[in-house]
Amino acid sequence: MFTIRVEDLHATESQQLIDELNTFLDGLYPPEDNFFDLPDTDVFLVARDAQGLALGCGAVRGLEPDELGDAATEHRTGEIKRMYVRPHARRSGVARGMLIRLEEEAWRLGFGRLVLETGIRQPEAIHMYETHGYVEIPLFGQYVTSGTSVCYQKFLTGYFLY
């Protein structure tokens, strides 16, 4: 059992989750293929267990059309950032729950499309995104020169209406 709620990106525990993610990615990819910069986000979510312990996080930030290059469309676009689940909570539905909640929040904020970047050495993440309707797109923005990135998009629909 876990809950997912909006929290402060700059809170100590949020930053601990992001630091853990950075350490994990640093072990998988060369420095030039790690994109640790996290500008302010439109929404930052934290998943917590029944005791209130943080299990994972994820964010959405709005993109400007010029950040997308050839991947730009007429839809207002958000980028999923900093998706992370602590190792002991993996394979428990937290990542799927986080992804669905990020999609809901993005729709609520007026985004019609979500894009994201992940790495080729994260097959579980790739599988999850593809299973949830994300399709591969050309690398965009800062990821264009990456030798280990793969980018995805998903168009959101009105099924998120409450």
N, C-alpha and C positions, 0 to 999 in steps of 0.2 A: 504494500500500500504506500502510495506517495501522493504528494500534492505538488502542483506547479503554480507559482504566482509571480507577479511582477515584483522585482526588487531593484534596489539601487546598484547600478553598475559599479559605483565607486566605493561601496561598502567593503569592509575588510574581508569578509567571507567570500564575496563575489570575486575580489582580486585574488584570493587564494585559489579559487577554482581556475581562474584564467592562468595563473602562474603554473598550476599543475598541468594544464593543457599545453602551455608553452614548453615545459620540460618534456612532456610526452612527444610533442612534434619535433623538438630539437634532437631527440633520439632516433627519429625516423628519416629526417630530411636534412640536406646540406643547408647551411645558413642562408644562402641566396634564395632558397625555395621556402623559407619560413616567413610568414607574413603576420608578425605579431602586433603590428599597429592596430589599435582599436579606437577609432573615433567614437564620439558620442553616438549612442544608439537611440532609435525611436522606442524600443522596448527591450528590456533585459529580463529574462526569466530564470528562476532557480527552482529546481525540483528538490523536495525535502521528504525524508521518510517520516513515519509516524511520531518519532521522537524529535523531529525538527532538524535533524542533521542533513546538511546539503549533500545531494547526490549528483547533481549536474547542473549545467547552465546552457543558455543559448540566447541569441540576440537577433534583432532585425534592425537594419539601418536603411534609410532611404538613399537611393542612388540618383544622381543627375544623369541625363542621357549621355553626356560626354564621357562619363566614367565607363560606359558600356561599349563604346566603339561600334563594331559591326553587329553586336548583339542587341543594339537598341531597338525598341519597338514603341508603339504608341501607348502602351500600358505604363502606368506609374509603377516603378520597380523598386522592390526592396531586396536587400542582400542578407541572407542568413549568415551570421558570424558566430564564432566562438562556441560551437556546439561541442559539449564535452560531458561525459558521464564517468564518474569515478570507477576504477576497475571493479570494485566489489559489487557495484550496482549494475554492471553490464549484463545484457541478456535478460533483463527483468521488465522490459517495456518502458523504461524511463526515456530512452532516446526517441522511441516512436511517439510516446506521449508528448515529449518536448517539441518534436517536429510538428505534430498536429496543433499544439497550442500556439507555436510560432506562426503557423499558417493562419489560424483564427485571428491572432492579434494583428497580423499583417493586413488581413482583409478588413478588420475593424478600422485600421489606420488609413484605408483607401488604396492599398497596393493591389494591383491586378495581376502582378507577376512577381515571383520570387526567383532569385538566382543565388548560386552558392559556388564555392570552390572547396574541393577536398583534395586529398593526395592519393596517388596511385598505390601507395603502401598501406591504404586503409580499406581493404576489400569489404569489411563489414559495413562501413559507412556508405560506400558506393552501392552495395546491395540494398541497404535500407532506403536510400534516396530513390533508386530505380524502382523498387517495390512500391514506393509511395507516389509514383507518377512523374518523377523528375526525369528529364531527358537531357542528354549531353548536348552542350553547345560549345562553340569555339571559346578558347580562353579570352578573357576580357580584362580590361584595366591593368592593375599591377601584376596580374598573373600571366600576361601574354608571353613573357620571356621565361617562365618557369618550365623546367624539364620534368617536373613531377606532379604538376597540377592537372586536375580535370574539373571542368565547370559544368553546371547543370542549371536547368530552369524548369519552372512549373507555372502554368497559368492558373490563377485561382478563380473559383466560381462562387456563385451565391449560396452554395450549400452551407456556408459559415454563418448565415444570418441567424440571429437568435430569435 
